[in-house]
Amino acid sequence: MEIPIKHWQIDERPREKLIKYGASTLSNAELLAIIINSGNKEHSALDIAKQILASCDNDFLELSKKDISQLIKPFKGIGPAKAVTLIATLEIARRRYEAKVSVRPKIMDSKSAFEVFFKDLCDLTHEELWVLYVDSSGRLITKQRISEGGITQTSVDVKKIMQTAVANRAVGFILGHNHPSGKITPSDNDILLTQKIQTAAKLLDLRVMDHIILSGNEYYSFGDDGIL
């Protein structure tokens, strides 16, 4: 049987450690243990937190994809109330990131484009294609989801992309889609689709500035790789 956290040395307890040294000094498991709040007869809150993190490779992005049943069933000590609290906490973190980029960002490179796409695409278990439309100074005018499901030449409405660009007087746009598989290397379909959209854009004197493929915290840039 594990020793309950309340019997640990004060400086080793997650709550007391946060108060004394600050949140940044805590490990992912310790932060999660504070949210879980209490353990059970067999495991402390920290032990349960470690079990949960081990199930998603210590990645909060992967953890945020789990629903209530995926938190309750595998982990003894996690009931509906704790699962709801955990999901709500992760949603607050997502919205915090969204608030950070709510001011019209200036998109000057692949990293800044990735950061805008990230909050819409990072947690998805299916593919979606989004487009960021920018003005002459590189500032985001608007963004639009174009397609969801399998992203192919036939599933993407190229006309819709161009109409939105013209309606918003954009000078260019950045394509972005996710690979739920975890691989960020572009497929043949990704390359052909990019070429098709680029050809259509040139006819309207629009510029395809980049195409970002992301999965979790990683991304691939057509622009950085010299394909565009």
N, C-alpha and C positions, 0 to 999 in steps of 0.2 A: 504494500500500500504506500502511495506517495505521501510525503509530508505536506500538509496544507500550507499555502503561502503565508497564512497568519502566524505560523510557527517559525518562519524564516527570520534571519537577521534583518533588522529594519532596513538597512541600506540595500538589501537584496530584493526587497519587495517592489514590484513594478510601480505602484502608486507613489510610494515614498521616494523611490528613486527619481521619478519624474518631478516631484515637488522639489527635491533637493538639488538635482543636477540638470533638469530640463528635459523636454520630450525628445530632443535630438539624440540624447545619450542612450535611449532605449532601443533594443532590438525589435525587429518586426514582431516576433513572438510575444515580447513583453507588452508592446502596444496593443496587440490583439487580445492578450490576457486581460487587460484593463477593460476592454469592451465586453468580453465574455463575462467578467465580473466574479464568477464563482465556479468552482469545479464540482466534483462529486466525491463519493467515498473512495474511489479508486485513483482518480487523477485530479491534480490541481488545475486551475484555469490556465496556467502557463503550459502544462503538459498537453492539454486539449488544443491550445493555440498552436503548439508545435506540430501536433498531428494534422490539424487543418492546413497549415502552411506546407507541410510535407506533401500533402495531396495535390498541391498546385505549384510545386517546385519553388516555394517561397516567393511567389509572384502575385502581388495584389491584383494585377490585371486579370490573371486567370481566376483568382478567387472571386472577383466581381462578376464573373460569368455564371457562378453557381446560383441556383434558385433555392428556395426554402427546403425543399425535399432533399436536395443534394447536400445540405448542411445538417439536417436532422438525422437522416438514416445512418450515415457512416460513423457519426461521432457521438459516442455516449457522453451525455452531459450537455448536449446542445438540443434544446427544445424549441418550439415555435417562437417563444418570446426572444430568446437569445439570437435565433436565426434572423428574425425581423430586425433586431437592433443592429446586427452586423451588416445586413444588406442596406439598412438606412444610413449607416456610417459611411459605407463605401459610396453610396449615392451622393452624400454630402461632399465627399472628396472629389467626385466627378464634377459636381456643380461648381465647386470652388475653382477647378481648372477652367471650366466654361466661363466663369465670371472674369477670370484673368485675361481671356482673349476676346471678351465681349466688345471692347473698343476696336474700331476698324484697324486691324493690324496691317503693317507694311510687309509685303511678302517679297523678299529680295533673294532668297535662296531656297534650296530644298528643305533645309531644317525648319525654316519658318512656315513653309507650306505644310510640312509634316505635322507641326504643332497645331495648325488649324484643323487638319483632317482628323487628328488623333482622337478627339473627344467623341466624334460621330462614328468612327470606324473601329476603335480599338477593342471593343467588347463583343462585336458581332460574331455570330457563328455561321453566318451566310455572307456571300459577297455583295457589296454595294459599290456603285460608281457614283462619285460626287464630283462637282466642278466648282472651282473657285474663280470668280470673275474679278479682274482687277482693272484699275484705271491707269493712266499714263505714268503716275508716280509709284505704281506698284501696290497701292492700297486696295484692300478688299472692298469690292462694291457689294457683292452678294454671293451666296453659295447655293447650290441646288443639287438635290439627289436626282440622278438621271435614271438609274436602273438598280434593281436588286435581284438576287438570285445568281445564276451563272452569268458571268460577264463575257459576252461574245460580240462579234461584229453585228449579228442579227438581233441581239437583245437590246442594243443601245440605240436610242433615237438621236442620231447625229443632228437632224434638223432642229430638234428641241434645244440642243446645246447652242447652235448658231443663233436661233431666234432669241434666246435669253441674252446672249452676248450683245446682239444688235440692240435689243430693247433697253439694255442697261448702259449702252454706249461704252462697253468695255473695249480695251485695246488688246486684251489677251486673256487667257485663262489657263488654269492648271488642273489637270485631271488627277483624280486620286481614287484608288480602290484598295480593298483589303484582301488578303489571302488568309482565310481561317486555318489553312493547313499549317501555317507557321513558316512556309517558304516564301521568301520575298523575290526570288528570281522571276523575271517576266516569262510568261509562257508564249508560245507562238501566237496564240489568240490575242494576248495583250499587245504584242508588237504590231500585229496586223491591224488591230483596232486603233491603235495610236496613229499609225500611218494613214488610215482612212479618215480620221478626224482631222489630222494635220492637212491633208489634201483639201478637205472641205473648208477649213479655216483660211487657207491661203486665197481662195476665191473671193473671200469677203475681207481680205486684208487684215485678218485677225492672226494672232500669234499663239500657238500652243507653247506655253512657256516651260512646262514640265509635265511629267506623269509620275506620280508617286504611288508605289505599291508598299503597303505597310502591313505588318503583323506584330501585334504587341508593341514593344518599344523599338522595334527595328523597322527600317524602311529602305527601299531601293528607289533611286532617282534616275529616270531616263536621261535627264539633262546632265547630271553629274557623270553619267557613264558615256556621254557623247552620242547617244542615239538620236536626240533631237537636234 
